[in-house]
Amino acid sequence: MSLSTKSPGEVFAAAVQKQGTKAHVDYDTSIVDAFPGFKRRPRIAVRGMFKTAKAERDPVPFWYETHPQTKPTGPVQDVELRPEAGFEFHQDTQALKPTRAWIQVPRNLLEDSQSLAQFIDFRLLVRLNTAENQALCIGKGGDGVRGLLHTPGIVRLPAKKNAVASLLNACAQVEQMGGSADGIVINSLDFYEHLVGQQSLLSDLAAMGIRLCRTRMVNPGTIIVGDFTAAATLYDSQRSVIRFAEPPPGIFPREGLAAYGEVYTTLAVHLPTHFFVASLT
């Protein structure tokens, strides 16, 4: 289903009027981008930090480089100056994985298309964004997306003298690997405690093209800094689903009519060497 003129919620509400609780809508886009709140209060979701490409195949082929994993067969010129000269080159594939979020739908909304559409757009879509933030940061892989914090080869950095020094050191370390830091994923508690009000810090970061993503999906006291544009790709199937279904145990604290939204993606980290997880203090 195309979203050229209607929101995901409006499309689903129209399907409910025809099919009731058997409504099942397939979309030909990733509905996470359609959350209306992004228009009024710009805030970057984790997916917005990466470059995105349409997944033409499943599994998705991708390239990546790592720090040396095998003994070199000879000396490499200037490897101390340019560590990337000693990187190893690899190719692999990754399957598209689902990311899903659930809501419980009050039954009286089934008779009110406008309210149901708003409920889907403002509650299901934001929960789906939260679920994707979680997957892209701390997803363990397996049946779901593997996130940055479970990607092998990403170096952890100890804290410097204060939070700002720790953050800027992580940015500098990306450049020492031959990249350019263009993104910081930070817990909102740290963002407001350590960055807001620090003279020109936020404007300096913005002027250098470094974007900040605030999310609960990194622990307070830690940040992810990296060259998100060059070092990773979010491969997106550009298809989504919203439907009613019976939720598995542990989703809700009480019984009720439930629906879920789902997208299908995979995160290919080409250069784990260009990401750092830094302790702030």
C-alpha positions in Angstrom: 0.0 0.0 0.0 1.4 3.4 -1.0 1.5 6.3 1.4 1.5 9.1 -1.2 -1.7 10.8 0.2 -2.6 9.0 3.5 -0.8 8.3 6.7 -0.1 4.7 7.8 -2.9 5.1 10.4 -5.4 6.4 7.9 -4.7 3.4 5.6 -5.0 1.0 8.5 -8.2 2.6 9.8 -9.8 2.3 6.4 -8.9 -1.4 6.3 -10.4 -1.9 9.8 -13.7 -0.4 8.5 -13.8 -3.2 5.8 -12.2 -6.1 7.7 -12.6 -5.4 11.4 -10.0 -7.1 13.6 -8.8 -9.2 10.6 -7.3 -6.0 9.1 -3.8 -6.6 7.7 -2.1 -3.9 5.7 1.2 -4.3 3.8 3.0 -1.0 3.0 5.6 -0.4 0.3 7.6 1.9 2.5 9.2 1.9 6.0 6.4 3.3 8.1 8.9 4.4 10.9 9.7 7.5 8.8 6.1 8.6 8.9 5.8 9.4 12.6 4.1 12.8 12.7 6.0 14.0 15.7 9.2 14.3 13.6 7.7 17.3 11.7 7.0 19.5 14.8 10.0 18.5 17.0 12.9 17.5 14.8 14.8 14.7 16.6 17.0 12.2 14.8 16.1 8.5 15.3 19.0 6.1 15.3 18.2 5.0 11.7 18.6 8.6 10.6 22.3 8.5 11.6 23.1 5.9 8.9 23.0 6.1 5.2 20.1 4.0 4.0 20.0 1.8 0.9 17.2 -0.3 -0.5 17.8 -4.0 0.0 17.6 -5.4 -3.5 18.4 -9.0 -2.3 17.9 -11.1 0.8 20.4 -11.9 2.2 22.2 -8.6 1.5 25.8 -8.8 0.4 28.2 -6.3 1.9 31.9 -5.5 2.4 33.7 -4.7 5.6 37.2 -4.1 6.9 38.7 -4.9 10.3 41.8 -4.5 12.3 44.3 -7.3 11.4 43.0 -10.7 12.4 45.8 -12.7 10.7 49.5 -12.3 10.7 50.8 -10.0 7.9 53.0 -11.7 5.2 55.3 -8.6 5.0 55.8 -5.1 6.3 53.3 -2.3 5.3 54.5 1.2 4.6 53.4 3.9 6.9 51.1 1.7 8.9 51.9 3.6 12.1 50.7 6.8 10.4 47.8 5.3 8.5 46.4 2.3 10.6 43.9 1.6 7.8 46.8 0.5 5.6 46.9 -2.7 7.7 43.2 -3.4 7.7 41.9 -6.7 6.4 39.2 -6.8 3.7 36.1 -9.1 3.9 32.8 -9.8 2.2 29.8 -11.4 3.7 26.0 -11.4 3.6 23.3 -10.6 6.2 19.6 -11.5 6.1 16.9 -8.9 6.5 15.4 -9.2 10.0 12.1 -8.0 11.5 11.7 -5.2 14.0 8.3 -5.3 15.7 6.3 -3.1 18.1 3.0 -3.8 19.8 0.0 -1.7 21.0 -3.3 -2.6 22.6 -6.2 -1.0 20.8 -9.3 0.1 22.8 -12.2 -1.6 21.0 -14.3 1.6 20.8 -11.7 3.0 18.5 -12.7 0.5 15.9 -15.9 2.5 15.3 -14.0 5.9 15.1 -11.7 5.9 12.0 -10.2 9.3 12.7 -9.3 8.5 16.3 -8.0 5.1 15.3 -5.8 6.6 12.6 -4.3 9.1 15.1 -3.7 6.3 17.6 -1.8 4.3 15.0 0.2 7.3 13.8 1.1 8.7 17.2 1.4 5.6 19.4 2.2 2.6 17.2 4.7 4.4 15.0 6.6 6.0 17.9 6.8 2.5 19.6 8.1 1.1 16.4 10.8 3.8 16.2 11.7 3.0 19.8 11.9 -0.7 19.0 14.2 0.1 16.0 16.4 2.4 18.1 16.8 -0.5 20.5 17.6 -3.0 17.7 20.2 -0.7 16.1 21.9 0.1 19.3 21.7 -3.1 21.5 20.2 -5.7 19.2 21.9 -9.1 19.7 21.3 -10.4 16.2 19.8 -13.9 15.9 16.2 -13.5 14.9 16.5 -9.7 15.0 18.9 -7.0 13.8 22.4 -6.9 15.3 23.1 -3.4 16.7 26.3 -1.4 17.1 27.0 -2.4 20.7 27.1 -6.1 19.7 29.1 -5.6 16.6 32.6 -7.2 16.9 35.6 -4.9 16.5 34.2 -1.7 18.0 36.7 -0.3 20.5 35.8 0.9 24.0 37.4 4.1 25.3 38.0 5.0 28.9 36.8 8.3 30.3 38.9 11.4 30.2 39.0 14.2 32.7 35.3 15.2 32.1 32.4 14.3 29.8 33.2 16.9 27.2 36.8 15.8 27.0 35.7 12.2 26.7 33.3 13.0 23.8 35.8 15.1 21.9 38.5 12.4 22.3 36.2 9.8 20.8 35.6 12.1 17.8 39.4 12.5 17.4 39.9 8.8 17.6 37.6 8.3 14.6 39.9 10.7 12.6 42.9 8.7 13.7 41.4 5.7 11.9 41.0 7.7 8.7 37.4 8.7 9.1 35.4 11.7 10.2 33.1 11.6 13.1 29.6 12.7 12.0 27.4 11.3 14.7 27.0 10.8 18.4 24.4 8.6 20.0 23.9 9.7 23.6 21.5 9.0 26.5 19.1 12.0 27.0 20.2 12.2 30.7 23.8 12.8 29.6 22.8 15.1 26.8 21.0 17.5 29.1 23.5 17.2 32.0 26.8 17.4 30.1 26.2 19.1 26.7 23.3 21.6 26.9 24.5 25.0 28.1 28.2 24.2 27.5 28.9 27.5 25.7 29.4 26.9 22.0 29.8 23.1 22.2 26.6 22.1 20.4 26.9 24.8 17.7 30.5 23.8 17.2 29.5 20.1 16.7 26.7 21.1 14.3 29.1 23.3 12.3 31.4 20.3 11.8 28.5 18.2 10.6 28.3 16.1 13.7 24.7 15.1 14.5 23.4 14.0 17.9 20.8 11.3 18.5 19.3 11.2 21.9 18.0 7.7 22.9 17.6 5.6 26.0 19.2 2.7 24.2 22.7 3.6 25.3 23.5 3.4 28.9 23.9 6.7 30.9 27.5 7.5 31.1 28.4 6.1 27.7 28.2 7.3 24.1 28.6 5.8 20.6 30.7 8.0 18.3 31.4 7.2 14.7 31.6 7.9 11.0 28.0 6.8 10.4 27.9 7.8 6.8 31.0 6.0 5.6 31.2 3.1 8.1 27.8 1.5 8.0 24.6 1.1 5.9 21.1 0.4 7.0 19.7 -1.9 4.3 15.9 -1.4 4.2 13.4 -3.6 2.5 11.1 -0.6 2.2 8.2 -2.7 3.2 6.2 -2.8 6.4 3.1 -4.4 8.0 0.4 -3.3 10.5 -2.0 -6.0 11.6 -4.0 -7.3 14.5 -2.6 -10.5 16.1 -2.4 -12.4 19.3 0.7 -11.1 21.2 3.2 -13.6 22.7 3.6 -13.8 26.5 5.3 -10.9 28.2 4.3 -8.2 25.8 1.5 -6.6 27.9 0.6 -6.7 31.6 -3.1 -7.4 30.8 -5.3 -8.9 28.1 -6.7 -6.9 25.3 -7.1 -6.5 21.5 -3.6 -6.1 20.1 -1.9 -5.0 16.9 1.7 -4.7 15.8 3.8 -2.8 13.2 6.8 -4.4 11.6 9.7 -3.3 9.4 12.5 -5.5 7.8 16.1 -4.2 7.7 19.7 -5.2 8.4 22.6 -3.1 9.6 25.9 -3.7 7.7 28.9 -2.2 9.6 31.6 -1.8 7.0 34.1 -0.2 9.2 33.8 -1.2 12.9 37.2 0.5 13.2 35.4 3.9 12.7 33.0 3.5 15.7 33.9 4.0 19.4 32.0 3.4 22.6 33.3 5.9 25.1 32.7 6.3 28.8 31.9 9.9 29.6 33.0 10.1 33.3 
